[in-house]
Amino acid sequence: MRNYLGRRALLGLAQVLTLAVAVFLLVEALPGDAAVALAGDDPDPGRIERIRASLGLDRPILERLLDWLTALAHGDLGTSVVSGRAVTDIIGAGLGVTATLAGATLVLLVPLAVGLGVLAARRPGSRLDRGLTAVFIGLHAVPEFALAILLVAVFGIGLGWLPPTAVGVDPLLDPVVLLLPLVVLLARPVCSISRLVRASMITANGAEYVRHAHRLGLSGRRVRLAHALPNALAPAATQLARTTDWLLGGVVVVEAVFVLPGVGTVLVDAVAARDLPVVQGLALLFATTTVTVNLMADALSFRLAPRAGVGV
């Protein structure tokens, strides 16, 4: 187990560095750069060249890449070429809102998805099972931005129950503005994980060890929760890791619709301004998060169902 996780960690580190280099090269391939964005309404070629020289953007790309990787090895993500602020400060300013929103989503997601999946699997083919499946499929088909706009129109503007956006509001001081974004982020993963738990529970309930537990006289509740559920959660743990990956992209859409000052908004602004150090810093954050949650999911899957471990 330790050897397997160690190999996965080294592979994850290589993936993070590869992604960072790829992002650097892709942003460089975009037309224009930060100097063009900073020139604003005065796109004089001479002024653009002076700005580019002052920012060091006229240096060879390989030299700038090596300098950035060297600084990264010392824990320095660099400085924004647009604002002059440290990249860690810029990311940290938006990380609180995004972490709060993503954390609340994951905290509510697990009990909701597992509970609904177990409930639907109790009587496969029943009215409750068919009704929940229909809701899951229908809701999962709605894109995040469409659901967000619908919720804003109904509950934010039509009924006026909840604030439609976070304009002029600090989400950390007034968390009610996070309710609609939270619903949007929960909708699709609850549907997908619930259906996965349902299918895994039905398979587990038909296994020989579960039937033997029933023959021993154990209660149906104990058999479901203590014997069938742990094995059903093993594939759900992997899906939860994929959901965390999806959240990294989902927050960009949700923060844009609800005008939330999180890392998604920081990313959109940095791409628009060709602020390469900020884009690279966020890419590293997303890549590191993805590698970490997938590593944790593998460990959890092995713990819940040891026979599911691969390469241990």
C-alpha positions, 0 to 999 in steps of 0.5 A: 500500500505504501509503495503504491501510494509513493509511486502515485505521489511521484507520478502526480508530482511529474504530472503537476510539473508537466501541466505547469510547463504546458500551461506556460507554452499554451499561454505563450501561444495566445495572440498578444500578451500582458503588454498589449493588455496594459497598453489599453486604449493606446496600442502604440507599437513603441509603447507596447515594446517598452512595456514588454521590456519593463516586464521582461517579456522580451526575454527568450521563452526558455529563459523565462521558463527556467527562471520560473521553474527555479523560483517554483522550486523555492516556493515562489509562484512569481509576481503578477505582470499586471498588478505587481502583486505576489501571485500567492497573495492574489490567489489567497484573496480569492481562495477563501470564497472558493474553498468555502463554497467547494468545502460546503458542497463536498460536506453536503454532497456525501450524505445526500448522495449516499443517503439517496442512493441507499434509499433508491436501492432498498426496493429496485424498480419501485415507484420511489426508485423510478421517481428518484432515477427520473429526477437524477437523469433530468437534473443531471442533463441541465448545464450548470450555467442554465441552472444558475440562470434559472435559479437567479431568475426565480429565487433571486429576481422573481421571488426575491427570496435570495440575493441574485449576485454577490455584488457589493457583498462579502460572501464570507460575512454574508454567506446567504449569497452562497446558497444559490451557487451551492445548489448549482454545484450540488445538483449534478454530482448528487445525481451522478454519485447517487445513481452510482451508489444505488447500482453498487448497493443493488450489486452488493445486496445480491452478493453471497456474503450479504445473503449469508449475513441475512441467514445469520439473522442480522437485521436488514439495516445492519446488513445494508449499513455494515456489510453492503454499504462499505463495498458500495462506497468504494467506486463512489469514492473514486467518483467523488474524486472526479467530482472534486476535479469537476468542482474546479471547473464548475466554480469558474462558471458559478462564480462568473454567473453569481459574481463571486470574488473567488479563484474562478474570477481570478482565473478569468481575469488573468487569462483576459489580461494574459497574466501568465504568472497568475494563470500558472499559479492557478494551474498548479493549484488545480493540478495539485488538488486533482492529484491529491484528491485522486490519491486520497480516493485510491487509498480510501477505495483500498481501505473500504474494499481491499480487493479493489486496490490495484498494484498494491 
